[in-house]
């Protein structure tokens, strides 16, 4: 679908099948979602083209099956707000072609107990409340920033490359963690897993007080 504006007050169902992508593409416009978005199989890509584009999505209305993916790409900011964001499948921010910026709004509860990947762009959880444990969190080489705010959260299998991670809460790393990151914000990092630096990359850094 390629349009200027999408207003969803009902239900959008995407089921392109494993390995396939269904795309909703807006050009210099907006996505306004107060209804439901269901991803049953494959990948649903929400893409905004044009720096002035905006998207406001209903957190409680989004569902992604365990074998499916929700992919955010393009200019502007995706704001996910209202109730709980609780998906079984993977949440992917950006890809090799497009960056994306995703912000979870104040009062939103985000259950992070699934797979997350920030490939290109940023994610801001600072105004939201996090629950659960990241099954995996991958920050790709083109990721810009991850802001966890004051949340206390555990990350199982963390992978990052030359990125700034901001937190003022407590982050517990478990599983196998390969990281080259600059940790900012004065929070606490507890290691209960195995941490190593990516081969050939510079040492990670902890800011003063981290």
N, C-alpha and C positions, 0 to 999 in steps of 0.2 A: 504494500500500500504506500503510495507516494502522494502526500497532500500537504497543504499549508497548516491546517489545524485539525487536531483530533480531540473530540469531546466524548468521553466514555462515561455514560451514566448507567450502562447496562453491563454486559459481560463480553469480554474478548477471549476467545478460546483459540490457542495455537497448538497444532499438533502436526508439524511438518514431517515427523519421523526421525529416527535416529540418524545422526550425521547430516541432517538438513537444517536450513535456517529459514524462518519466516521473518520478514522485516516490515516494521512500521516506520516510515521515513517522513519526517516533516521538514519543509524548507522554509526558513525564515518565519517560523510560526511557533506553535505551542502544542503541548499535549496536556490535556486536563482530564484527570481520571478520578471520578468519585465512585466508580463501580467496581467491577472485578476483572482481573486479568489472570487467566489460567493457562499454564504451559504444561501440556500433557506429555509431549515427547519432542525430541530434537531441541532446537534453540529458537527462542523468540528474541529478535534484536530490535531494541527501541533506539532509533537514530534521529538526531536533530542536526540539521545542516543550517548554518548561519549563526553568528556570534550572539545575536539577540534572541535566540530561541530559548524557551523555558519549558519545563515539565513539572507538573505537580501530580504525584501519584498517591493513591490510597493504599497505605501499607497493609491494612487488614484485608484488602481485597485481592492481594497478590498471592497466588499459589503456584509452586513449581514442583512437578513430580520428581522423585528421587533420581531418575535417569535423564532429566531434562535440564536446560540451562536458560537463564535470563541474562541477556547481554545488553549493556548500555554503551552507546557510542555517540560521538559527535559533540558539537559546540554547545555552549550554554550550560545550565545546571539542572540536573535531575534532583528534585526535592521529594523525598519519600516521607510521608507524615501520616499520623492518625492511627491509634491503636497499636497493633503488633505486626511486625514483618517477620514471618515465620514460614520459611520455605524448606522443602526437603532437598531440592536440587541445588545446582551451583549458581552463584551470583558472580557475574564476570563484568568487570569495569574496564572498558577500552579493549582494543585489539591492535594488531600490527599496523593498521591503517589509520585508525581514529582514536583520539583520546576521549575521555569522558570524566565529568566531575559529578559525584553523587553525594548528596547531603541528606542525612536522616534527621528529621525535624524534632523540635522540643516535644517531650511527652511521648515520643514513639519508643516502644519496646522492640528491640531487635534481637531475635533468637539467632545467634551466630553458629548454632550447632549443625553446620553443613559445610560445604566447600566454597571458599571465596578466592577470587583471583582478581587482583588489580594489575592489569597488564600495561595500561597506558592512561595516566590521569591520576585522579585522587578520590579518596573516600573520607568523609567527615562524620564521625559518630559522636562528636563532643557534646551535642545537645540531647542525644538519645540515651536510653538505658539499655545496656547489653546484658543478655542472659545466655546461659549455655557455654559451651566450649567450641571454639573453631575446630572443626574436624581437620581442616587444612587451610592455611592462609598463604597465598603466593603473591609476592609483590614483584612484578616483572621489571626488566631493565628500563622501561620507559615510564614506569610509575613515578609520580611526583611527590605525593605526600599521603600519609595515613595519620588521621587524628582520632585517637581513642578517648580523648578528654579525660575525665576523672574516673572512668569506669575501671572496675576490677574484673579481669577476664583471663581465661586460660586459652592458650593457643597450642594445639597439637599439630606438629609438622609445619613449622614456619620456614618460609623461604623468601629472602629479600636480596635486592641488588641495588646498592648506591641510592638509598632512599632515606628521607627523614620520617621518623615515626615519633609522634608527639603523644605523651601520656603523662598524667599527673596522678594516676591511680596505681594499681598493682597489676603487673602482667606476669603470668606464670607460663613458662615455656616447657612443654613436655614433648615426648616423641623425639624425632630427628629434625634438628633445626639447622639450616644452612643460611647464614645471614651475614650481610655486609650492609649495616644500617647505621645512621646517626640517630640516637635516641635522645629526645628532648623532652622538657616539661617537668623534670624533677620528680618523676614517679619512681616506682620500685620494680625491679625485674628479678623474678625468682626462677632459677633454672632447675628443672627436675628432669630434664632430658639430656640430649647430647647435642652440643653446639659446635659447629665448625664453620670456617670461612670458606666461601667459594674459591676454588682454585684460580690463582692468578689475580684475585681482586685485593684491593687495599683493606687494611684492618678496619673492623667496625669501631665506632666511637661511642662512648657514653659521655653525655654532657655533665657539667658540674652539678652534683646533687642527684644524679640519676643512679 
